[in-house]
Amino acid sequence: FTDDLRQFFSESGGVERMSALLLGAAVLAWFWSRGLRQALAGWHVPAACALMMMRELDFDKRFTAQGVLKLRYYTEPGPLLDKLPGVLVILVILAVVVTFIRRDLGPWLARLGRIDGTAWLLAVALVIAAIAKSVDGIDRKLAPFGIEVPPLVLTRAGRIEELLELAFALMLLQVIALTRRRG
């Protein structure tokens, strides 16, 4: 049972796969609920979901010796042509972030001020994602301060991180479903 539970919560285990599946479902829900024209007008939403899904499936490090989202991938010596796919991924990420800021930040903040439920659901989802990211690799983050994380705490932190990522993906799918009439 312990090995099954460990595998279920491991990297590329059941919880992580379910998170990726929910992010993929969010992409499909975006297109299904809006129609092609309106969905493509908001291209950055399914693009963000697809990027997060690929990250959940470890695509950022699956095809290279080290992750394309790591700074050392670009600062260490190596052929520029090998680094080009990573540069393209980073440019797409930047385009998505800039588009969110320019098109959606103001209206989202206004909806938060009006106590709109879906805006607040997204806010909670983003806080959950931030907490998950801060818990991820907690031993690595605390080591420079001389803090050693016991194995049991590290195991539980990893499980909490995976569950928070799953909750984030589920909430994101729910936000898309609830906002479909607004476009």
RAJOHU-V716321 format. One line per field, one symbol per residue. ss: DSSP state (h for helix, s for strand, l for the rest). psi: psi as a letter, one per 40 degrees, with the letter a starting at -180 (. if undefined). burial: b if it has 24 or more other C-alpha atoms within 12 Angstrom, else e. A space follows every 10 residues. Layout:
ss: ???
psi: ???
burial: ???
This chain:
ss: lhhhhhhhhl lllhhhhhhh hhhhhhhhhh hhhhlhhhhh hlhhhhhhhh hhhhhhllhh hhllllllll hhhhhllllh hhhhhhhhhh hhhhhhhhhh hhhhhhhhhh hhhlllhhhh hhhhhhhhhh hhhhhllhhh hhhlllllll hhhhhhhhhh hhhhhhhhhh hhhhhhhhll lll
psi: ddddddddei hfaddddddd dddddddddd ddeeiddddd dfdddddddd ddddddefdd edeidiheeh dddddiiihd ddeddddddd dddddddddd dddddddddd dddefhdddd dddddddddd dddddhfddd dedeeehhhi dddddddddd dddddddddd dddddddded dd.
burial: eeeeeeeebb bbbebbbbbb bbbbbbbbbb bebbeeeebe ebbbbbbbbb bbbbbbbebb eeeeeeebbe eebeeeeeee eebeebeebe eebeebeeee eeeeeeebee eeeeeeebbb bbbebeebbe bbeebbebbe eeeeeeeeee eeeebebbbb bbbbbbbbbb bbbbbbbbee eeb
